[in-house]
């Protein structure tokens, strides 16, 4: 039964992402690519509002009403959807999303526990937060310590709709959250094509770079909310730049509404959105400015009120805002002057750990391959340079110096300042670096720009990108899921405490903890259904990446 649900879920999610939003934006005279992206954004915001409304009135058991409504809206916009997908560019963007979704499903089919670096527990917390909205207990503490108001709820509410529609099983949540986390490919396609002379080549290179990006794929499969928040951050930025260029007030209002939604997914989007709003206030001038500004403020305030108004009513001002992890943990961990701590965090994020003193003892384990994986994992996930891949940052700098990637005053100010502010909002000191907590939109945007520039780089640089993708896939993705495919034997000590006895395949303490809580809550992962097919799935992943490499190279030759 659960396998049937997992097969049906991507189809239902795809229909819910396209049809309902298109019903609302189809009258806008936007190009097909913008319309496609706006449809997905509008569908997600509409689903959030409906699910939250049902939660308010304790009617989550009637979630099928939302499904029927979405089905009706999709049927009413069916002709517009067919017309939209007749456009070749829109089809390519949708196809790119489909390829990333396929890769995501294959990776999930390998994962039987979460591990890598010191990451642990977040995946379970967000599953608990999603199931909370099915049977709420306002005093419940997630993982035994976090209150509901310590994190924004948008992604958890959306996932709860599919848990209610199918079954409240972790596998349903795992697949739903992973597919949502893959959505940044949509705005990245638009950014890549905006600087490329050949859209087909740009999208082909983008699919390859994203599919071989350890940071992107890990933050898809490790089912928390940061990649989904990056989708709203990049989409909001895209609509803002388009609205600014075209002097389109509807695009500008929609851009800030999208950014406001991103803040309801994860709070690290707040500095990103605040900088864009600051640019709008000080650098965008036109006759109907005050009406436009009033519309922006009203739309964002109404969206935020849906959550913060309810939270204040049930938890009070102190329970809503003073419990925020960014505020409480940052202040608690700041043993010295705050600017000094922020500068240390920036240095730790930029300077690779092998050039600094870090606690390698955290990664001690019986398996040497696991130790190598944890080092590679930490390099790809926490460092601002290697987050682009082993050679991605170098190729990106070269493309910029060659002026293939245009650098305007906006980018020169926005990118470094937004990176600084998002690192400053990381709740706790991260000795290994905090790129995974703060710089995901920056990394995804950088990969999009590199994809758009790839077809105009010389053969040696294209070969370097391909080589980097091969290294990143082997060291950051294939090795990762190969080790996450392991399961361990748990035995009880004389005092009754569980432990994993020493063995050649035992991994780090963080990996053991993740496996402990999986067993304690009797959870089953998607990968547990395909344990006997792991070698075959790894082979399919290798063939898929090789095909993407050949496809990108061929697209570049045709573009030339």
N, C-alpha and C positions, 0 to 999 in steps of 0.2 A: 504493500500500500504506500509506504513512504517513498519508494522508488518512483511510483507513478506520480506522486505529488512533486517530486524533484524534477521530473521530466516536464510536467505541466507548468511549473512555476516560472521559468524564463519566458515562456510564451505569454502567460498572463501579465507578467511584469512589463514586457515589451509593449503590449497593447495598452496597458495603463499609463505608460510613459508617453505615448504618442497621441492617441485619440482624444482624450479629454482636454488636454492643453491646446491641441490644435483647434478644437471647437471654439476656444476663446480668442486665439490669436490669428485665426485664418483671415479675418477681415483687414488685418494690417498689411500694408503694401511693402512688405519686406522681401528680401531675396530668399530663395528656398533654404539656404544654409542657416540664415538667421531664424527663419520660421521654424525649422526643425529644432534648433537649440531652444528657442523660446517655448515651443510646445512641451518639451521635456521639463523645463523649469516650471512652467505654469501647472503642468500635471502634478508635479511633486508638491508645490505649494497648496494646490487645491486638495490633494490627498491629505496633507498635514492638517489643514483646517477642518476637513470633514472628520478625520479620525479623532482630533482633539475635541471637536464638538460632541461626538458620541461618548467620549470619555467623560466630559463634563456632566452629561445626563445619565451616566452609568448604563449605557446602551451598547456596549462593545459586542454583546452577543448578537446584535443585529447588523454586524459588519457586512453581511451579504447585501444589505441595502446599498452600501457604497459600491460594491462590486457591480450590482445591477445598474446603478446610476452611471458608473464609468463605462459599462458596456453600451448603454444607450447613447452617451455622448460620443463614443467611438463610432457607433453606427451612423449617427447624424453627421459626423465629419469624415465618413468613409471616402466620399468622392474627393474631398480636399486632400486626404491622405494619399490616395492613388495619384492625384495630380502632383503632389509634392515629391513622391518617390519616382515619378517619371523623369525628374531632373537628375542628370548624371552626377552632378556634384553632391546632391543630397543623398543619392544612393551610395556613393563612395563613403561618405561619412557614416551612414548607417551600417555599411558593410564593415568599416573599420571597428565600429563598436561590437559588431557580431563576432569578429575575429578575436578581439580582446576578451569578450565573454566566453568564447570557446576555450581559450587558453586558461581563463580563470576556472572553469569547470574542471579541466584536466588537472590543474594544480590542486584543487580541492579534493579530487579523487585520490590524490596521493597522501594528503595530510591526515594523520591519525592522532597527533598531539601537536601542540604549539611549542616551539622552542626557538632559540636564537638570541644571543646576547643575554641580557638580564630581563627580557620582556616576560611578563607573567601576569595573569589575572584579568587584564583589561577586557579580553574577549568574553570572559564569563560575566563581568560586571555589566557589559552592554546587552548581553542576552537577558540577564536579570532585569535590567531596566526596560527592555522590550516586553517581557512577560508581565512586568508590574502593571502596565496599562490594561491588561486583561483582567486582573484581579487586584486592584490597588489596595495598599496598606500604607497610609501616609507616614507611619512611623518606622517603616521597614528601612534597614540599612544594607545597602548593596555591598557584598563581600564582607559584611559585618561591620562596616565603618562609614560608608558614604551615604549621605542623604540624597533625596531625589533632586533637590535644587542645586546641587553642586555641579551639575552638568546640564547643558540645554537638551531639549527632548526630541527635536524634530526627526532625526533618523530613527530613534527608538520607536516613536509613534508610527512612522511609516512601516517599519518592520513588524510592529504589533498587528497591523492590519492583515498582513499575510500569515502571521501566526494564527490569527483568529479565523482566517478564511480557509487555511489548510489544516495545520495542527501545530500545537505549541511545542514542537520538537526542535532541539537545537539544530538539526540538519536543515530545517526550513529556514531558521534564522541565519545560519551560516551561509547558505546559498543566496538568500535575499540580500543580506548585508554586503556580500562580496560583489554581487552584480551592481549594486548601487555604488560601491566604492570604485568600480571601473568606469564610471561615467565621465571623469575628467578627459577621456579621449575625445569627447564631443567638442568642447571649446578648444582643445589643443589642435584639432583638425583645422578649425577656422584660423587660429593664429599661424599655423604652419603655412597654410595656403595664402595668407595675406602677404607674405614676403617671397613667395615662390613664383616663378614664371610658368611652372607646370604643376597643376594641382594633383594630378595622378602620381607624379613622382614624390611630391611632398607628403601625401597621405601614406604611400608605400613605405617611405623612410620613417615616418612617425610611428606606424604600427610596429615596425621592427625595433625602433628605439624604446618604445614603451613596453613591448613584450619582453625585451631583454633588460629592462631596468629593474634591478633588485629592489630599489626603494619603492617604485610604483607597484610592482607585483606583490611585494610583501605586505604593503599597506592595503592592498585589495583583500588578500586572503586572511590576514590577521584582522578579524572582523570588528574593528573599532570605527570611529567616525571621522578620522582626519582626512582621508582621501575624498570622502563624500563632501566634506566641507570645502575642500579645494575645488571641487566641481563648481560650487556656487561662487567661490572667489574668482575663478577664471571666467566664468560666464558673466558675472557682474562687470568685471573689467572689460570684457569684450563689448558688451552692450554700451558701456560708458564711452569707450573710445569711438564706437560707431555713432552714438548719439551726438558726441562732441563734434565729430567731423562733419556729420550730415545736418547738424543743427535740428535734431529730431527730439522734441520734448518727450514723446512717448517712450522712445528708447532710453532716455535718461532716467525717467521715473522707473521704468522696468529694471534698469540696471541697479538702482539703489534698493529696489524691492528684492531683487535677487541677492544682493549683498546682505540685506537684513535677514533673509532666510538663512544665508550661510552662517551668520552669527548665532542662529538658533540651532545649528548643527554642532558647531564647536566655537568656543570663545576666542581661539587664536586668530579668527578671521576679523575680529574687531579692529585691530590696528590697520590691517589691510583696507578695510572699508572706510575707516576714519581718514586715512591719507587720501583716498579717492574723493571723499566728500570735501576735504580741505582744498584739494585742487579745484573742485567745482566751485567752491565759494570764492576763491581768490583769482582764478584764471579763466573762468567761463562767464562771459558777459553777453547778454542779449536783451532785446526790448521786454519780453515777457518773463524776465528773470524771477520776479517775486512770486508770480503765480506758479511758475514751475517749481520753485523752491518750496512753496507751501504744499504743493501736491506731493513732492518727494517726502517731506517731513511727515505729512499726514499718513501717507501710505505705509511708511516704515513704522510709525508709532502705532498704527492699528495692528500691524502684524506682530510687533513685539508685545503689545498689550494682551494678545491671545494667550501668551505664556506667562509673562511677568504679572499680569493682572490676577490670573488664577493663583499663581504661586504666592503673591503677597497676601491674597485673601485667605489662603490656607496655612501659610508658614510665617507670615509677617515680614516686615522689611528686613529685620536682622536674619531671619531664617532663609530669606531669598538671596540676599546679596552678601552677607558676611560669611556665608558658607562656601562662597565661590573659591575653588581650588587655586586659581591664578593669584588671588589676593592673599588668602590665608597662608598657603604654602610658600609663596615668594617672600612674604614678610617674615615667616618663621625661619626660613633657611638663610636669611640675610644676616650673617653674624657681623658683617662690617658695613661700611657705607654702601648704599644700594648701587650707585654708579660704578663702584669698584667691582661689585659682584656681577653686574651686567657685562662689564668689559671682560671679566674672566670667562663668563659664559660664551661671549662672542669668540674669544681666543680659543676656547676648548672646541668650539664648533668649526672653526676655520682650520686650525692646525691639526693635522692627522695625529691619532693617538700614538703612533710609533715614534713620533718626535717629542713626546711628552712622557711624564710619569703617570701611569694609570694602574689601577688595581687588577692586574692580570690574574690574581688568585681567585677572582670571582668566576673565572671560566675553567678552573681546574676540574678535570673529569677523567674517567677511565679511557675514553676513546680519543685518540689523538686527532682523528678526522673531525670529531666534534669540536675540539679545541681550535682547529684551523677554521672550521665553519664559523665559530663564534667570533673569531678575529675578523674574518671577511665580512660577516654580518654587521659587526659594529662599524667597520670602515664604510660600508655602503649606506648604512642607515643613519649614522650620527654625524658624519663629516660633510660639510657643505661643498667640498670639492669632489669627493668620490661619490656623493649622492647622484651626480650626473653620469656615473659610470667610470670605468678605469681610464678611458681616454675622452670621455664626453666633454669635460670642462676644457681640456686643451683644444679640442676641435671647435668648441663654441667660441673660445677666445680668438682663434685663427680666423674663423668666419667673420667675427666682428671687426678685427683689424683689417681684413680685406674689404670691409664695407659691404659685404653681402647681407649682413644683418644690420638694418638701419638703427642708429642710436640717436634718439632725439633728446632734448632737455627733459622731457617728461620721464623717460626711462632712466636717465642718469640720476634723477632725484628720487623717483618712486622706488626703484628696485633696491638700492642699498638702504634707504631709510625704512622701507617696509620690512626688510630683512632684520635690521637692527631692532625695530620695535617688536616684531613677533618673537625674536629671541629673548627680548627683555621680559615678555609676558609668560615665559615658561615657568611653571609653578615651582619646581625644585631645581637645585643645582645638578647639572648633568656632567659628571666628570668626563665621560666619553664623548660628549657633544650632544647637541639638541636639534640637529637638522630634521630629524623625523618628527619632532614635535612642533616645528615652527616654519619650516621652509618648503613644505611640499608644493604649494602653488608656484613658488619660484623655480623649483627643480622641473616641474612639469612644463612650465612656460619655457624654460631654457631648452628642454628636449624638443618642444614644438618648434622653436626658432632654429635649432640645429637641423631638424628635419626639413624645414623650408629652405635652408641654405645648402643642403647636402648635394642637390643636383648641380649646383654651380661651383662646387669645389672640384679640385683636380682629382685624378685617379688615386694618387697616393693618400690623399685625405679620406677618400671614400673607402679605400682599403683599410685605413686606420680605424674608421668608424666600424666597419665590419669585424675587424679583429677585436676591437673593444667590446662589441656586442657578444661575440663568442666567449670571451673571457668572463664577462659579466653574467651571461646565462649559465655557464658551467659553475662558476665559483659562488654566485649570489642567488641563483634560482634552483638549478638542478640539484646541487649539493644540499641546499636548504630543504627541499621537499623530500629528498632521499632520506635524510636523517629524521624528518618529521613523520616519516612513514613507520618508524619504529614504535613498538609497544614494549612495556616493561612488566616484569613480575613484581608484585607487591606482596611483602610478607610482614607479619606482625611481630614486633619484638616482645620480650618477656613482660615489659610494662604496658603492652597493648598498643604502642605507637606504631604506625605503619612505616615501612622503609622499603627502598629498592636496594637489594643486595648488590655488592660489587660484581661487575661483569665487564667484558670487553666492549659491550655496546651501551653501557650506562653513560648518560650525558650529564650536563651541568645541573646544579641545584635548581635553577630556574626551570629547566626542562622537566625535572622530576616533580616540582611543585605543580606545573601545569597538568602533568599526567595524574597526580594525586587528586586534584580537584575535579578533573574529568571523571575519574572513577568514583569519587565521593558523591557527586551529583548524578551518577549513572547516566552520563551523556554519551551519545553516539555521534561520531563525526561522519560527514559524507564519505571520507576516505575509508571508513570501516566497512563499507559495502563493497569495496573494490580491492581488498587486501591481497587477493590472489593475482590481481592484474597489474601490480605495481611495475614490474619490468616492462610490460607492454606499454603502459602509459608513459613511462620515461622515454621509451623509444619513439612514441608518437610525438612527444614534446620536442625531441631532438630533430625529428623530420620536419615538424612544423616550423621551427626556428630556421632550419636550413632553407626551407621553401620561402620564408619571409626574406631571407638574405638575397636569394636569387631574384626574387620579385622586385626588391628595392634596387638592386644593381641593374636589372633589365629596364626598369622604369626610368632610371637615370640615363641609360644609353638612348632610349627612345626620346627623352626630353632633349638630349644633346643634338 
